[in-house]
Amino acid sequence: MTRFLFVIPFILVASGASAQQGHDACARDVSRFCRAVMNNGDMAVLSCLKQNRSRLSKACDKVLTEHGQ
């Protein structure tokens, strides 16, 4: 889970409050759906989130959409 602290902000190329909101919005989804790939790198986590798009929370889906994912 520690690695994830940097995953979403890195993927979203966001800064400041926006990066924290991205992490907060997707942390639970990553833990639920993407735990198996968390150590495989940022792009693996992003790919996993996209593969589980229909199962993501509305907040996480919104963050991804707002950042062109």
Buried (B, 14 or more C-beta within 10 A) or exposed (E): EEEBEEBBBBBBEBEEEBBEBBBEBBBEBBEEBBEEBBEEEBEBBBBBBEEBBEEBBEBBBBBBEEBEE
